[in-house]
Amino acid sequence: MSFIADHIIPDHIAPDSRWFLFLQDFLLVHSTSQSIPVYAELDASRLKEIQFIGYLDATPCYTASVDEANPFEPISIKVFYRQQSCWSRVAGTAWHLLNWDRHTQFCGACGAATTRDGAERVKLCPSCGLKKYPRISPAMIVAVVWESTILLAHNCFFQDGMYSTLAGFMNPGETFEQCVAREVWEEVHIRVKNVRYFGNQPWPFPDSQMIAFTAEYESGKIEVDGVEIAHADWFTADALPHIPPTGSISRELIEWFKEERR
């Protein structure tokens, strides 16, 4: 199944259209199958912040918020997103767009209430003409390797002693390769070389696009910044710490390292 994003609202709401409903930051699904509800199952009067988001194959998909879960089961959007199914990827898009809509109710330049433009997915200010498109924040994430080890770090905001690859947001005027080198230096005082593209993943929490790289150690001794990174070290493939769950590109980088060193 393939998803095609679209902002042109269909002429009518099909009974079998899928609805990605959110109660705060929980997605509502059927309790037994964890499938996405269809419109025929919903009380339309409960739906708020409705947006059309596109088609999964030929099935129209919408997102909306509600005030109560019944009769569906709430599941963490991050947990559902990591399942890496076609439905979870669309759920990520729905969550991204719902947050964009919530955070652009008013113009950031003059404070006037914004309106939606039917011609494209953008919020318009009728007062000053400012346009606000859905925000996408590019960030790099990198697996730094040195001989038979990989550099992993424990972020101050991680729970349960988890370690992951280093990551950070781009600065204006940077290339991705420059961002990799700067972030690694700022966080652990390591210089890297041979930065190579690995892959990418939308990460809608709230609006990131994670661009993944691999890199090789060049010089330096680990010195964590103590602000974002609490601890970092070199780990072998057979002695890894607690790492991120499947479904994230950080885990893909670590699995790549394990395969390379096997």
N, C-alpha and C positions, 0 to 999 in steps of 0.2 A: 504494500500500500504506500502511496506517496501523497504528501501534503503540498498543496499549492495555496500560498497566501493570497487573499483577495479582499478588497475593501468595498467592492460594489455589492450592496445588499440585494439579495434575491427579491423578486416581486412578492413572494409570499413565503411564510415559514412552513417548511415541509414537516409533516408529523414525525418522520424518521430522522430529522436533522439531529445532530449531536450537540449537547449543551455542556460546556465545561463550567460548572458552577462552583463558586468560591464562598466559603464562610470564613471570613478573615483570611488567614493564609492556609486554609485547608481546602482541598479539592473534594467534591462530593461524588461518590461512586456507589454502584450497587454493592451491597455488603458481601454477597456470595461470590460474584464473578469479578468484582472491581472494574466493571465496564462503565462507560460513560452514559448517562441518561439520554433519552431521546425526548423530543418536545412533547409527544403525546402523553408522556408520564408526568409532566410538570403542571404546576399551578402558575399560569402566566402572570397572575396578579402579584406574585412574590418576587418577580425578577427585577433587578435593578442594574444600572450601569451596563446595559446590553451593548455588545459589539459583535458584528459579523467578522469572522477571522479567516475564512477560506474554505477549501474543500479537501477532504481526505478521500482520495479517489473521487467519486461523484457525490459524496455525502457532504452537505453543507454543515459547517461547524460554527458555533457561536460561543461567546463567553458572557457571563453575568455574575452578579453577586446576589446573595440571599441572606436573610437574617436568622435562619434556623436550618438544621441539617435534615430533619425528618422529611421523607422516609429513607434518606440515603445515609451512607457512612462517610464521615470525614476522614481524610488521609492527608498527611503532610505532603505538600506539593513537592518538596525536595525528595522525599522518599519515593513518590510516584514517578518523578522525573528520572530518577536513577535506574528505573526499570528498563530503559532503553527500548521501549516498544514504540510503534507508530503513534499510539495514543498518548504516550508520555511526552513525545516531542511536540505534539500539538498542544498539550496541556501547558508546556513551557511557554509556547507562543502566546497562549491565552493569558497566562499570568503576567507576562511582560506587557502586553497591550492593556490589560486591566489596570496595572500600576501606572502606566503612561497616562491613561485617561484620568485617573484619580489625581495625578500630580500636575495636570495642566488645565484644571478647571478655570484658572484665572491667568491673565497675561503677566509674564514676569517683568515686562517693561513698564506697563501703565496700570496694571491691576484690574482691568476690565474683564468681565466674564467672556470666556472663549466659546466658539462654536465649532462644530465639526464641518469639514468640507466633504461633500459627496463625491468630488472628482478624484480625490486622493486621500490617503490616510494622513491627515494633518489637522491640527487645531489652529483656528484662525482667531485673531483678535479683531473685532469689528471696529475698534476705536483707533488703534495705531497701525494695524496691518501686519503685526508680527505673526510668523508662522512657527509652530512647534511640531516637528516630526517626532516619531518615536525615537527615543535616545538609545544608541548602542555605544557602550563604553569598551573600547578594545583593551585587552590586557594580555600580557604574555605569561606563560608558565613553562618552566624549563627543567629538564633532567640533566644535571651536571654529573658527568662520570669521570672517574680517575682510576685507571687500571681496572681492578675488579670490584670497585665500589661505586656507590651512588650517593650524592649529597642530599640528605633529607633533613627537614627542619620542623621543630614544634613551634607553631605560631601561638602567641599569647592568648588568642581567642579560641584555639582548639580545645576540645574536651576529650577526656579519657586518654590522655597521653598520646594522641595521634600525631604522626609525622607525615609530611607530604613534601612534594617538590616545591621549589621556590616559585613565587608568582608576584605580579605587580602590574599596576596600570601604566599605560604609556603617558609620556609628557608631550606637550605640543612641540612639533619640530623634530621628533625622534623617528628613526626607523625602528622596526621591531628588533633588529639585531642590536642596535644601540640601547634599546630598552632592556634587553636581556642582560647585557654587560653592566649597565648601571644598577639595575635592581639587585643582581647577585652581589655586586661590590657593596652597595649600601647595606644590605641585610647581613652579609657574612664576611665581607672583606676578602673575597676570592676573585681573582681574575680568570676569565674564561676565553676560549678560542674555539674555532671551527663550529660556530653556531649554525645549526641546520633546522629547517622547517620540518615538523613532525605531523601536525594535523590541527584541527580546530573544533570547537564545540560551543554552541550558544549556551550561555549560563545566565538565565533570566532572573537572577536574584541580586539586584533587581533588573539589570539591563546589560550584562557583560557579554562580550564575545571573547572566549579564551583561545588564544593562538599559541599552540604548543611547539616547543623546540627541544632539540638535544644540543648539548655543548660539552666540550672537554675542559678539564681543569688545566690552567696554565701556570698560576703561581698564587702564593698567599697562604696564610694560616687562618683557620676559622676564628672569627671574632664576631659574635652576634651583636646586633644593634641594641638589644635589651628593651626595645620599645615594641616592635612588632614580632621579632623572633626571640623566643626564650632560650632555645637550645638547638644546635645543629651538629651533625656528625656525618662521617662516611660509613656506609653500611654495605655489607656483602649481600649477594642474592639469597644466601641461605641463613642469614641472620638479620632479617628486616624487623623493624619495630611495628607497632600498630599503624597500619596505613589506611588511606581512604577506601571506602567501599566501592564496589564496581558501579559503573554508570558515570563516572567522572573521568575527564581526560587526564587528570593527575594519576589515577590508577592505571590508565592505559600506558602512560609513560613508564611507570614502575614495572608493569608487566613486560613492556618492551625490553627494559634493562635486564629482567630476569631471563628472558629468552636469549638475549644477546650473550649473556654470561653462562648460559647452561652448557 
